Amino acid sequence: MKKNVLTLLFCIGAMLAFKSESGAQTLIHYWNFNVDSADALTPTSSLVAGAGLSYSGAYYDTVQSGTTLNGVGADGTTLGAGAAALRLRNPASGPFTITIPTTGYKNIVLAYAVERTKKGSQQNIVTYTVDGTTWINTAISASATYYVDSTDTVSNAFQLETFNFSSDTLTNNNPHFKVQINFAIGDTGTSGNDRYDNITVYADSVTDTSHSTTAIASVSQVTTVYTLFPNPVVNNIDITGTAEGTKWVNITDAAGQTVYKGIQSGKQFSINTASFATGNYYINIREKNTGQVTPLKFVKQ
């Protein structure tokens, strides 16, 4: 049986350069959590009224173990990051909601640092609303679900998550825009927590015509080669790539139902498919170091 070699070309930028006339996007909302717990949900800075955070789980507080990750502004200045982080305690029975009105702004980019304790929620699921009622992931479907590194296995485990909403113009100039994070895998316990730091929202003024909503600059070309074997598969599939490091793997069936999700490391790993029903399956491999998402496909016999 032949190996099925899928060669995928991706444009991965060293950074996304959303340029305006001043040279960078504007920071319109920011939280660094270097405050008492009672004030943690109030923005550190905000250019649009109405921004805020809410959490429907057990309770929240701040913890003196923040990070400088995502704590540097687009102009290179520090944003007061590093002292503390927001701690969302289990059980995570309800969502973490980030209310970020964008009135007067477009090309919205949200980013934050996140980690968890050993008993914290292992998976975050991100959606957003443009009308305050219906939650979708249209603009961010490739990165909407991710796994969170644990402080018990990685020292200073904070990882950067970035979401670019510029492909959905309904997020522009919108007073009702909100982002919601729901929790899965380890979210029901009475101990453990997920931690967030340096939540930033960058955007362009709606009057800025210096670039389109999809402008990307400083992009380099990287070739990623993955080998699936065997394909079709019966009991186990071996996946070999060119990138070392941690990666999050998600497999869905033809109906879009998740049948496997897990964390892998190294260039080669295997997944047991014995329990999968016959049919087509789709893999998303997301690299921790770069955020690159690689789609693959295989057939189960």
N, C-alpha and C positions, 0 to 999 in steps of 0.2 A: 504494500500500500504506500503510495507516494506521500511525502511530506507536503503539506500545503503551506507555502511560504507567502505571507502577506507583507508586502513592502508598502509602507505608508509614509508619505511625505507630509510633514507638518511645518507650518510657519510658527516658530516659537520666538517671541521677542525677548531680548534681554530684559526689556521692560515695555509696557504699553505707554507710548508717549502721546497722550491726549493733549496736543498743544493748543494753546490759545495765544492771543497777541502778547500776553505777559510771559509766555513760555511754559505754562502748566495750567492744569485745572485748578479750580478754587475749592478749598476745603470748606464745605458748607455746614457739616455737623461733625462733632468729635466728642468722644468720651475717653478719658484716661483712668478714671476710677481712683485717683489719688485723693480721696475724700472719705469722710465718715460714711458708714453704710446707709444712713438715713438720706444722704444726698447722692447716692451712687447712680440713680436712674436719671438724674438731671444732666443734660449735656455740659461738658466742660466748656465748649464754645458752640455757637450755632448762629447762622445767618438768616435762617427762616424760622419764624415762630411756630411752636407746636410740636417740636421734636421731643421724644422721650422713650423710655424703655419700660417694659412691664414683664413680669414673670408669674405664671400661674401654677408653678410647682410648689414644693414645700415652703421654702423661704430663700432669701438671698442675703448676702453680706459681702464685704470686701475682705481680701486676704493680702497680707504684706509679702507677696511673692509674684510681682508683676514681671513684665518683660519690656524690652525696648523694641521688640519686633513690631513693625508697622508704626513705630513711634517717631518717624522722621518725616517732616512735611515735604511736599513736592519741590519746595525751594531749598531743601537741605537743612532746614532748621529743625531742632528737636521740639517735640510737642509735650514735654513734661512727662514722658513715659518712664516706666520701669519700677515705680514704687509699689503699686498695688494692682490687683485685678478684681473683677467681679466674680463672685462665687455663687453658682446656682445649685442649690442643694437638692438631693434626692428626697422623696420620689419626685421625678419630673413628670407629674401628672398633667401638666398643661404647658403651653408653648412659651417661648421667650420671644417677645414682640419688639421690634425696633421700628418706631414711628419716625419717619424721615420725610416730611413734606418737602417737595422740590419746587415750590412756587418760584418762578423766575429763572429756573435752571433746567438743563438738559444733559444728556449723555452721562447718566448716573453710574458711579462706580462705588460699591461698598466693599470694605475690607476690614478684617479684624484678626487678632491672634486668639487661638483657642487651645486648651489642653484639658485633660481630665485626670482625676485620681483613679486608682485601680478599680474602685467600685462605681465610678461615674459612668454616665451614658457613653457607650462606645460609638454611637452613630448619631449624626446630626442630619436633619432633613429640612432643606430650606425652600420656602415658597414666598410669594409676594402677592400683594393686592393693589390694584389701581383704582378700585371703587370702594374700598373699605369693607367689602363683604366676601367676594369670591377670591379664593387663594389659588395661584397658578405657579408654574415654573418655566413658562414659555421661553424667556430670554436666557435662562441659566440651566436648562435641563441637563447639560453635560456635566455640571459640577454641583447640582442641587443636593446630592447625597454624598456624604464623605464620612470617613472614620477618623476618630480622634485619638491621638497618641496619649499614653498614660505616663504620669509622673513616676510611676513605680518601675517602669522599664526604660525610660529615657530621661536623663537629667535635663531640666529646663525644657520640657517637652512641647512648648508652645509651637504651633504650626500656623502658617499664614493662609487664610482663605480669602479669595477675591471674587467678586461677582460683578460682571459688567452688564448693565441693563440697557445699553445704548441701542440694541436691536429692537427693543419694544418702545416705540415712541410714546405710548400711553403713560410711561413712567416720567416723562418730561413735564415740567410745569404743572405738577400734580399735588394738590394739598392733601390728598388721601393716601399717598404712597406709604406702604408699610412692608416690612420684611419679617417673616416669622420663622423661627427655628423650633422644630419638634424633635423629640428625643426617642431613641430606640436602643435596644440591647443593653441591659443594665440600668434602665431608667426607673425601675419599680422598687428598688431597695430602699431601706431607711437610712443608709449611709452612702457616702460617695458624692461627688459633685463634678460638674464641668465648669471651667473657668474661662473668662473672656477678658481681653484687654485691647486697648487702643482701637476702638471702633471708629473708622473714618468713612466719611461720605464725600467724595469729590465730584465736581460737576462743572459744566460750562454755562455761562450766562446764555439765556435764550437769544440775546442780541448778538452773540458771537457767531460770525459767519466764516471764520478762518479755516474751518474744516467741517467735514460731514460727520454724521453720527457714528460712522464706522471707521473713522480714521485711525490707522495704526502706523506708527513710525518705528525706525530702528529695529527692523525685523530681520532675523537671521534664519537660514535654512538648516534644518536638522533632519537627517534620515533615520527613522526608527524601523528596524526589521524585527518582526515577530514570526516564530515558527510554531504552528499547531500540529501536534502529531499524537495519535492518528486523527484523521478527519475524512470520513465520518468516524465517530467514536462509539465505544461500547461501555467500558467500565472506568477508564481513566484517560484524561487528556493532559499531555505535557506541553507546557508553554515556555518557550525560550525567547529571550529578547536580548538587546544590547545594553540595557541600562541596569546598573547596580542600584541598590537602595530600596527603601520601603515603597510599596505601592498598594493601593486599595483596589480590590477586584470585585466587580459586581457582574452577575450573570442573570439575564432575564430570558424568558421563553418568548414565543411568537406573540403571545397575548399581552406581553409587557409585565408579567408577574416575576418578581425576583425569586430565583431558585438557589442562588448562592451569593454570599457576600463575606469577604474576609480580607485580612491583611497578609500580604506576602512580602518576601524580601529576596534580594539577589536576582541574578539573570534568569534562573530556571526554577520552575515550580510545577507541581502536578495537582490536579483537582479530580476528585472522585465523582464520576457522573453516573454511577450504576443505578441510582434511584431516579434519574431524569427520565421523563417520558420521551417517546420517539418524536422527533421534530427538529426545527431550527432553533438555535440559541444565539444570543448576542452578548458579547463580553465588553465591558468598559474597564480599562486598566488606567488608573490615575496615579501618576508619579508624585510622590510627596515632595521631592526636591524642586520640581519645575511646575507642577500643576498640570502637566500635559495629560490629556485624555486620549487613549488609543482604543478605537472600536475594532472588534474582531467578531467573526462569525464561525460557527461550526454546526455540524449536523449530528444528532444522536440517533443511532440505529436501534 
